[in-house]
Amino acid sequence: MRALDLSTVTWRKSSYSNDDAGACLEVADGLPLVPVRDSKNPAGPALLFAAGAWSAFVADVKATA
């Protein structure tokens, strides 16, 4: 499998992250997979999710929030 180049993507802070720089996730849009990373470690690894799996996760978070 070819690696996904994330060096030029635009990251955005997840709307479910808190404002005190504690639990912050960043996601990048417009890719075949949805990359998610820890905003406190931007040079660290990113988890990659299929778009459907990410949408299902977000829907479950919204349903329990």
Summary of the structure (lengths in Angstrom):
residues: 65
radius of gyration: 12.2
end to end distance: 36.0
largest distance: 37.5
contacts: 131
relative contact order: 0.19
helix: 22%
strand: 26%
